[in-house]
Every structure is written in structure tokens, then in C-alpha cells.
Amino acid sequence: MTELATMDFHPQPQAGEAKPWAFPAPERGRLDNGLTVLRCHRPGQQVVAVEVLLDAPLDAEPAGLDGVATIMARAFSEGTDKHSAEEFAAELERAGATLDAHADHPGVRLSLEVPASRLAKGLGLIADALRAPAFADSEVERLVRNRLDEIPHELANPSRRAAKELSKELFPADSRMSRPRQGTEETVAAIDSTAVRGFYEKHVRPATATAVVVGDLTGIDLDALLGDTLGTWTGSSAEPRPVPPVTADDTGRVVIVDRPGAVQTQLLIGRIGPDRHDRVWPAQVLGTYCLGGTLTSRLDRVLREEKGYTYGVRSFAQVLRSAPDGTGAAMLAISGSVDTPNTGPALQDLWTVLRTLAAEGLTDVERDVAVQNLVGVAPLKYETAAAVASTLADQVEQHLPDDYQATLYRQLAATGTVEATAAAVSAFPVDRLVTVLVGDAAQIKGPVEALGIGEVTVVAAE
């Protein structure tokens, strides 16, 4: 008879007492050249994240050169006065670093990640890129060609095409926000190295820039490193640029971007609303999350779980440009895709969800789940230095105080169900929504018109 093996059981580990958590607060300073610096020591984060924000917004682009900010941002890593484009890439690789850059409505942002042991090298490279970018003719021409190659692919993508049409519909034609962030085929084709350098010389200077450094700074003399690298970047001073107010027309209407034969309809429903300076923002974040922020949201529960129209529908608020004087704005939107035959029924059910929300409100359970998902998981969201640096950079970009994110989490936890309901209803009024549908107009136009949610217009897909 075989003897049975025995097992020794050890006591089950018990969870320790939860430690209080708050979004980290940075230290603020300024270099001799005028560069503002935010630093945040994060023990254990051996990959240091650096964000540099440049006051070069899209509405500063010269007429007819939409996209020049994007080409400039991409050209920062294509050579300096010390290294060719290939040499610069090789130096980044030797340092174990990555450098990305992009342009958006508030300005241009460069993002560096580098091991703490090679921080000096990484800061030196990003400083060289800002101080003396090469902007070689051949490299700028290549970047322009690459961007021109990207545009047809973006227009073929239903979600990108819907976003382009919504911006065109919402904002006045003379507003930069009405046009693609990275330019059109016509405007990008007009960009050359002279245009890129002209934009750089007019808008890029340390006096109007901010650097955010986050990571384990143990044993690092950051002041000395910054002085030897970003501190060597020079430039003239400048007065703050006037920020034009954001205006939009959210008269309820529907635009169908015709894609004959499409088996799905991409939908994007939006309007503009308050930015993070408005006291309604915490309640708006909470209410919007309850409406369509996760798989347990109302929109998903109806359109995905009950009806099977879609793989998922999301509602969100994305800051477009922020200003303390109330002239900023955020895009409030609902997005998703549904199968073509059910486009009409899906929109009808979506509007029913919005009307029910206004009539009956959110439940305490929905509010509690949203708070737990938004606040409870925050420590996990900010485990990396890059996540912390990006959020601190957002705060700078949006003219928010350094303790904003920590305050926001306290406000979210204190926001009640009634407040969240009111904010969500205000964010998505059923008669003030611009609806963009990318799909087969021949199949969906009639059913959508029957819903009575606004005048329906059909445009070509391009």
C-alpha cells in the first residue's frame, strides 16, 4: 500500500495596516536662464522621467502651416550641433534612454525616460536638442514625407475620421481647434526647414518653459546636473501669450460621414464643457465615469450587456485648453462603434439612458463603485515615475496648483450621488449634442432621422 504524502501548512499571511496615500507634491524652483523646474523624489524609481513643456501652442502656428509644431517636435531628436540624427539616436540608445515629443493645443512637450545612473547623459541630450537642434533640410523633408504618408491612414480610421469631423463641426472655421492637430496634406506639404526654424526661434525659450523631473534622486546632485545641461540653454525673455477663448456651437445635430458598405458605424457624440478650474469638475468626472467610464457603466450595461450592439461605449472629458479665467474648455464626449443595422436602435437606447439619468439620477451603488475605481486604484496608477511626471506636466500646462491632483482625489471621495448626477446631466443634455456617425449613409440615414435628435447631414468620407 502506497503511503500518502503529508503537507505542512504554514499560517496564512495577514494584510498589514493600510498606509495613507496622496499624490506626491513636487518641489518648485527656477534656473538662472529662467527655466522653471519641478522635481519629485520617488524612492525606488530607478528610471527617471523628465517632461519639458514648451509654450508653443497650435494656435501660434503661422497661417497655412498647420502641423509645423508637430514637425518641429519630431525634429528635436533628428540631430543637434554635436550629433547627426544617427549619432543622436545612438547616444540615446547607449544611455538606455527614450525621447518622445508631441504637439497639442497647449504647447509642445518632450518626454525623456532614462536610468538614474545615466541621468546626466540623458539631460545632456535633451538639453542639446532644445539648445541647438539641427533642423537639417533632409531630416525635415523626411519628417514631412512621413507625416504626409500618415494622413490617408488616419482618414481611413473611423475613430480618427469621426474626431476630425466633430472638431470641424463644433468650432468656428477660423479657430485652430476646428482643424487637425497635426495639419492637413496641404498645410504639411508647405512646411520646410525654414518654417520649422522660424517657429522654433519665435516660441522656444527657457524663460517660458518648464521641466519636470521625477524618480529616485538619491545621491544625485540635481541642481548641478540641471545647471550643466538644461541650464546652458539660452534665449530671450517673452511676455505670456494671450489665450483666445474657446467657443463652440453645440446645437443638436447629426453628421454622417458616408462609408458605403461599412459593416459598423463609428459614433462620436460631443460638446464642450468646463475645464479643471471649474468647481464642477470633480462631480463631472464622477458622473461621467458612472455614465460610461468602465464595463459596469450605464451605457455599457445597456448597449453591450443587454442589447449586444457594441463591444463597448465610453464617455469621457478631455481638456482641450485650460485657463484660470474661465476661458478654457474640455471636450465632453461619448464614443463607440455599433453594427450597421442596429445604428438607429443603439442611438435610441443611448438617448434613453441620458433621459433616464436626468429623470431618475444615479444610484448610490454606482457612485460608490466609481469612487473606488477612480480613487482606490490611484496608488497603482502612479507606480511609475513617468505617470507622476506626466500628471505634474498636465498641471503645469493647465495652470493648476502643484497640489491639484491630491486635492482632486479628496474632492472625488467627498462628492455625493446628487452632485454627480447633476454634473453628468449638465455635461450631456439630450438637446445639445453634436453626433458624428462614420458609416453607410444609405443604411443609417433614415433610422437616424426618425429619432428626431437633430438635423441630419451627409458628407463624403474623402
C-alpha distance (Angstrom), angle and dihedral (degrees) to the residues before:
residue distance angle dihedral
M1 . . .
T2 3.81 . .
E3 3.79 114.7 .
L4 3.80 113.0 -124.8
A5 3.79 116.8 -120.5
T6 3.76 116.4 -116.2
M7 3.80 127.4 -140.2
D8 3.76 129.7 -145.9
F9 3.80 112.9 -140.5
H10 3.76 118.6 -151.0
P11 3.80 123.6 -154.8
Q12 3.81 113.0 -85.9
P13 3.81 111.5 -107.6
Q14 3.77 113.3 -111.2
A15 3.75 124.3 -138.1
G16 3.77 115.2 -107.1
E17 3.74 125.7 -128.0
A18 3.79 112.3 -71.3
K19 3.78 114.1 -108.2
P20 3.79 119.3 -136.5
W21 3.81 113.3 -106.5
A22 3.76 132.2 -160.3
F23 3.78 132.4 170.0
P24 3.83 106.0 -90.4
A25 3.79 118.7 -98.9
P26 3.82 117.1 -134.0
E27 3.78 129.7 -139.3
R28 3.80 112.8 -121.1
G29 3.79 127.2 -146.1
R30 3.79 144.3 143.3
L31 3.80 134.7 -125.3
D32 3.80 123.1 -133.8
N33 3.81 90.2 -103.3
G34 3.81 90.8 59.8
L35 3.82 97.5 -102.0
T36 3.81 111.3 146.4
V37 3.82 113.0 -135.2
L38 3.80 129.9 -161.2
R39 3.80 115.9 -171.9
C40 3.78 129.7 -174.2
H41 3.80 123.4 -173.8
R42 3.82 110.7 -144.0
P43 3.82 110.5 -179.5
G44 3.79 112.8 -138.0
Q45 3.81 95.6 20.0
Q46 3.80 98.8 117.9
V47 3.80 92.7 173.0
V48 3.79 106.3 74.9
A49 3.81 118.9 -149.6
V50 3.80 121.1 -149.8
E51 3.80 123.7 -172.1
V52 3.81 121.1 -172.6
L53 3.80 117.4 -166.8
L54 3.79 119.9 -158.7
D55 3.80 123.8 -162.7
A56 3.81 93.3 -128.1
P57 3.82 104.7 120.1
L58 3.77 124.6 -175.6
D59 3.78 93.6 -111.6
A60 3.84 87.3 63.2
E61 3.81 91.2 64.2
P62 3.82 112.2 113.8
A63 3.79 117.7 -105.3
G64 3.77 111.8 -83.0
L65 3.82 93.7 15.7
D66 3.81 102.0 88.6
G67 3.79 105.7 160.2
V68 3.80 97.6 36.0
A69 3.83 90.1 113.0
T70 3.81 89.6 55.2
I71 3.80 93.2 48.4
M72 3.82 90.1 48.1
A73 3.81 91.2 49.8
R74 3.80 91.4 51.5
A75 3.82 92.1 44.9
F76 3.81 93.4 58.8
S77 3.82 89.0 82.4
E78 3.81 94.5 44.6
G79 3.78 99.8 86.5
T80 3.81 141.7 -51.9
D81 3.80 137.9 -151.2
K82 3.82 87.4 -78.7
H83 3.81 103.8 39.3
S84 3.78 138.2 32.9
A85 3.79 117.9 -128.3
E86 3.82 91.0 -94.1
E87 3.80 92.9 46.2
F88 3.80 92.1 48.2
A89 3.81 90.8 52.9
A90 3.80 90.2 48.1
E91 3.82 91.8 50.6
L92 3.80 90.6 51.9
E93 3.79 89.9 50.5
R94 3.82 92.6 49.4
A95 3.78 89.1 52.9
G96 3.81 91.5 49.4
A97 3.80 87.0 -121.9
T98 3.79 136.3 140.1
L99 3.80 125.1 -153.9
D100 3.79 123.7 -166.6
A101 3.78 131.5 171.0
H102 3.78 136.5 -174.1
A103 3.79 140.3 171.5
D104 3.80 126.1 -132.4
H105 3.78 137.8 161.8
P106 3.85 95.5 -76.4
G107 3.81 95.5 46.3
V108 3.81 147.0 -77.4
R109 3.78 121.5 -49.3
L110 3.82 130.1 -164.6
S111 3.81 118.4 -160.6
L112 3.80 122.1 -161.5
E113 3.80 127.5 -177.3
V114 3.80 118.1 -173.7
P115 3.82 137.2 156.2
A116 3.79 111.5 -94.3
S117 3.81 89.3 -120.9
R118 3.83 89.3 61.0
L119 3.79 98.4 38.2
A120 3.79 92.8 117.2
K121 3.80 90.8 56.3
G122 3.79 93.2 45.8
L123 3.81 93.6 48.6
G124 3.79 89.5 48.1
L125 3.80 91.7 54.9
I126 3.79 95.8 47.9
A127 3.80 89.2 45.3
D128 3.81 90.9 53.2
A129 3.81 90.2 48.7
L130 3.80 91.2 53.8
R131 3.80 97.1 37.2
A132 3.80 100.5 46.9
P133 3.81 115.6 4.1
A134 3.79 113.0 -179.1
F135 3.82 98.3 -140.7
A136 3.80 87.5 -170.1
D137 3.80 114.8 -165.2
S138 3.80 92.8 -122.7
E139 3.80 94.0 49.8
V140 3.80 94.4 47.1
E141 3.81 90.0 47.8
R142 3.79 89.7 52.2
L143 3.81 92.2 48.9
V144 3.81 90.2 49.9
R145 3.81 91.2 50.9
N146 3.80 90.4 48.8
R147 3.79 91.0 50.5
L148 3.80 91.7 48.8
D149 3.80 88.9 52.2
E150 3.81 90.5 52.8
I151 3.80 96.9 54.0
P152 3.85 98.7 71.1
H153 3.81 89.7 49.3
E154 3.81 90.6 51.6
L155 3.80 91.7 49.9
A156 3.80 89.1 50.7
N157 3.81 90.8 53.9
P158 3.84 107.9 89.5
S159 3.80 96.0 -148.0
R160 3.83 93.2 47.9
R161 3.80 90.6 45.8
A162 3.81 90.7 51.0
A163 3.82 91.6 50.6
K164 3.81 90.7 50.5
E165 3.80 91.7 51.5
L166 3.80 94.2 45.8
S167 3.81 91.5 53.8
K168 3.79 90.4 48.5
E169 3.81 90.7 50.6
L170 3.79 98.9 43.8
F171 3.79 103.2 44.7
P172 3.81 131.5 55.8
A173 3.79 115.1 -96.4
D174 3.81 91.4 -115.0
S175 3.82 91.9 54.4
R176 3.81 117.4 98.3
M177 3.80 87.4 -139.1
S178 3.79 90.3 66.8
R179 3.80 91.2 64.7
P180 3.83 132.1 66.0
R181 3.80 112.8 -79.3
Q182 3.80 93.4 -130.6
G183 3.78 96.3 41.8
T184 3.79 135.6 -109.1
E185 3.80 129.6 -84.5
E186 3.80 90.1 -96.6
T187 3.81 97.5 49.0
V188 3.82 96.5 40.3
A189 3.81 91.3 50.3
A190 3.81 88.4 58.9
I191 3.83 93.9 57.3
D192 3.80 119.8 104.3
S193 3.79 136.3 162.1
T194 3.81 91.5 -86.9
A195 3.81 90.9 57.2
V196 3.81 91.8 47.0
R197 3.80 93.4 49.7
G198 3.78 91.2 45.8
F199 3.80 91.5 54.1
Y200 3.80 90.4 46.2
E201 3.79 94.3 50.2
K202 3.79 92.7 48.0
H203 3.80 99.6 46.9
V204 3.82 112.9 17.4
R205 3.82 115.5 85.7
P206 3.81 135.5 128.5
A207 3.81 94.0 -119.6
T208 3.83 91.0 69.0
A209 3.82 97.0 34.5
T210 3.80 133.6 90.1
A211 3.81 130.1 -154.1
V212 3.82 121.4 -157.2
V213 3.83 117.4 -162.6
V214 3.81 120.1 -171.5
G215 3.80 130.0 172.2
D216 3.78 144.5 72.3
L217 3.79 102.6 -35.7
T218 3.81 95.9 175.8
G219 3.81 109.9 145.4
I220 3.81 92.3 2.0
D221 3.79 119.6 124.2
L222 3.78 93.3 -147.3
D223 3.79 94.2 176.0
A224 3.80 90.7 57.9
L225 3.83 92.8 44.4
L226 3.79 92.7 49.8
G227 3.78 91.9 46.0
D228 3.81 91.9 52.6
T229 3.82 94.2 46.0
L230 3.80 121.3 21.6
G231 3.80 88.3 18.9
T232 3.82 90.0 68.4
W233 3.80 91.1 61.4
T234 3.78 109.1 103.4
G235 3.77 135.3 -171.5
S236 3.76 144.5 141.0
S237 3.77 124.7 -77.0
A238 3.79 119.4 -107.9
E239 3.76 139.9 -166.3
P240 3.82 116.3 -113.1
R241 3.79 111.3 -89.3
P242 3.81 116.9 -113.1
V243 3.79 110.5 -108.7
P244 3.81 114.5 -140.0
P245 3.82 114.9 -136.4
V246 3.79 118.1 -104.2
T247 3.79 112.4 -115.9
A248 3.79 128.6 178.7
D249 3.81 142.2 171.9
D250 3.81 110.4 -128.4
T251 3.80 96.8 173.0
G252 3.80 105.1 151.8
R253 3.80 109.4 -97.1
V254 3.81 143.5 132.8
V255 3.80 128.5 -126.9
I256 3.80 119.0 -169.0
V257 3.80 116.2 -158.8
D258 3.78 100.2 -154.3
R259 3.80 117.5 -126.2
P260 3.83 104.7 167.5
G261 3.78 112.1 -144.6
A262 3.81 95.3 14.9
V263 3.81 111.1 154.1
Q264 3.80 92.2 -156.8
T265 3.78 135.2 41.8
Q266 3.79 118.3 -138.3
L267 3.77 110.4 -147.7
L268 3.79 129.1 -163.0
I269 3.79 119.1 174.9
G270 3.77 118.2 -175.7
R271 3.76 156.0 147.3
I272 3.79 135.0 170.4
G273 3.78 125.6 -93.6
P274 3.81 142.2 166.0
D275 3.79 123.0 -43.7
R276 3.81 129.0 -134.7
H277 3.80 93.5 -75.1
D278 3.79 90.9 68.2
R279 3.80 115.2 93.2
V280 3.82 89.7 -132.7
W281 3.82 91.8 65.9
P282 3.85 98.3 94.3
A283 3.81 91.9 49.4
Q284 3.81 90.1 44.4
V285 3.81 91.2 52.5
L286 3.80 90.6 50.2
G287 3.81 96.1 44.6
T288 3.79 93.3 45.6
Y289 3.80 90.1 50.4
C290 3.81 91.1 51.8
L291 3.80 89.5 50.3
G292 3.79 98.9 49.1
G293 3.78 114.5 -20.8
T294 3.79 101.3 111.6
L295 3.81 145.8 4.4
T296 3.80 90.2 -79.6
S297 3.81 94.2 54.3
R298 3.78 123.5 115.9
L299 3.78 96.2 -109.3
D300 3.78 93.0 50.9
R301 3.77 92.7 44.3
V302 3.80 91.9 56.3
L303 3.80 104.9 31.5
R304 3.80 98.3 35.2
E305 3.79 109.6 24.8
E306 3.81 101.6 31.6
K307 3.81 103.1 29.9
G308 3.81 104.1 22.5
Y309 3.81 93.0 -140.3
T310 3.79 96.3 134.0
Y311 3.79 147.5 11.9
G312 3.78 88.9 -121.2
V313 3.81 145.8 -28.4
R314 3.80 122.3 -149.8
S315 3.78 135.1 -166.4
F316 3.79 120.6 -159.1
A317 3.79 146.8 158.9
Q318 3.82 117.3 -131.6
V319 3.79 119.9 -173.1
L320 3.81 110.8 -126.2
R321 3.77 98.6 -178.1
S322 3.78 128.5 -17.6
A323 3.79 130.8 -149.0
P324 3.83 132.6 170.1
D325 3.82 91.7 -134.4
G326 3.80 93.2 65.5
T327 3.81 96.7 -104.9
G328 3.81 93.4 113.2
A329 3.77 125.7 92.2
A330 3.79 145.3 -167.0
M331 3.77 129.7 -142.4
L332 3.81 110.4 -117.1
A333 3.78 109.5 -161.1
I334 3.78 148.9 161.0
S335 3.80 116.8 -150.9
G336 3.78 139.3 177.8
S337 3.78 143.6 109.1
V338 3.82 132.3 -103.3
D339 3.78 134.5 -173.2
T340 3.81 112.2 -88.2
P341 3.84 100.2 -114.6
N342 3.81 91.2 52.3
T343 3.82 97.4 47.4
G344 3.81 92.9 105.8
P345 3.82 96.1 44.6
A346 3.82 91.3 45.1
L347 3.80 92.4 53.0
Q348 3.79 90.4 46.2
D349 3.80 90.9 53.2
L350 3.79 91.1 45.3
W351 3.80 91.3 54.7
T352 3.81 88.9 46.4
V353 3.81 89.2 56.0
L354 3.81 90.0 52.0
R355 3.79 93.1 47.7
T356 3.81 91.7 46.8
L357 3.78 89.7 50.7
A358 3.80 89.8 54.6
A359 3.81 92.9 46.2
E360 3.80 102.1 40.1
G361 3.79 106.2 17.3
L362 3.79 131.6 -146.9
T363 3.78 122.6 -52.4
D364 3.79 125.8 -117.8
V365 3.81 88.3 -117.3
E366 3.81 91.7 56.6
R367 3.79 90.1 48.5
D368 3.81 93.2 49.0
V369 3.81 93.3 49.1
A370 3.81 90.8 49.6
V371 3.80 92.8 50.3
Q372 3.79 91.2 49.6
N373 3.81 92.0 49.0
L374 3.80 94.7 45.8
V375 3.79 101.2 37.2
G376 3.78 104.6 21.7
V377 3.80 95.6 57.6
A378 3.82 95.9 43.0
P379 3.84 94.0 103.4
L380 3.82 89.1 57.5
K381 3.80 92.2 46.4
Y382 3.78 91.1 56.8
E383 3.80 99.9 43.4
T384 3.80 92.6 114.9
A385 3.78 127.9 65.3
A386 3.81 89.7 -129.7
A387 3.81 92.1 59.8
V388 3.80 91.8 50.7
A389 3.81 93.0 45.1
S390 3.80 92.5 49.2
T391 3.80 92.5 51.8
L392 3.81 92.6 46.7
A393 3.80 88.3 50.0
D394 3.81 89.9 50.8
Q395 3.80 89.1 53.7
V396 3.80 91.5 51.8
E397 3.79 91.9 45.6
Q398 3.81 91.1 50.6
H399 3.83 95.2 45.2
L400 3.80 93.3 -115.5
P401 3.81 127.6 149.8
D402 3.81 118.1 -96.5
D403 3.83 91.9 -111.1
Y404 3.81 93.9 50.5
Q405 3.81 98.3 110.2
A406 3.80 93.2 47.9
T407 3.81 89.8 49.2
L408 3.80 91.7 47.6
Y409 3.80 92.7 58.1
R410 3.80 90.7 52.1
Q411 3.80 89.8 49.1
L412 3.80 92.5 49.1
A413 3.80 91.2 51.9
A414 3.82 90.4 50.5
T415 3.82 96.7 46.3
G416 3.78 114.1 109.6
T417 3.80 131.0 -141.4
V418 3.80 94.4 -106.1
E419 3.81 92.2 52.4
A420 3.80 92.3 48.0
T421 3.80 91.4 49.1
A422 3.79 93.3 50.3
A423 3.79 91.9 49.4
A424 3.82 93.8 49.0
V425 3.81 92.2 48.2
S426 3.81 90.1 48.9
A427 3.79 91.1 48.1
F428 3.82 94.7 53.1
P429 3.83 110.7 30.6
V430 3.79 107.7 177.9
D431 3.80 94.1 -131.4
R432 3.82 97.8 46.3
L433 3.78 104.5 57.0
V434 3.80 129.3 113.3
T435 3.80 109.5 -144.8
V436 3.81 121.8 -159.4
L437 3.80 118.5 -169.8
V438 3.80 122.1 -172.9
G439 3.79 106.3 -163.1
D440 3.80 148.8 83.5
A441 3.81 104.5 -33.9
A442 3.79 93.0 -166.4
Q443 3.81 90.1 63.0
I444 3.79 102.9 34.8
K445 3.82 106.7 34.1
G446 3.82 96.3 78.9
P447 3.82 97.3 47.2
V448 3.80 91.4 45.3
E449 3.81 93.3 49.8
A450 3.80 88.7 52.2
L451 3.81 90.4 60.7
G452 3.80 92.5 67.0
I453 3.81 94.9 -141.4
G454 3.80 93.7 135.3
E455 3.78 144.7 -50.6
V456 3.81 111.5 -47.3
T457 3.81 120.9 -136.1
V458 3.80 126.5 -178.5
V459 3.82 121.3 -148.5
A460 3.79 131.1 -179.4
A461 3.78 119.2 -99.2
E462 3.88 92.0 -129.0
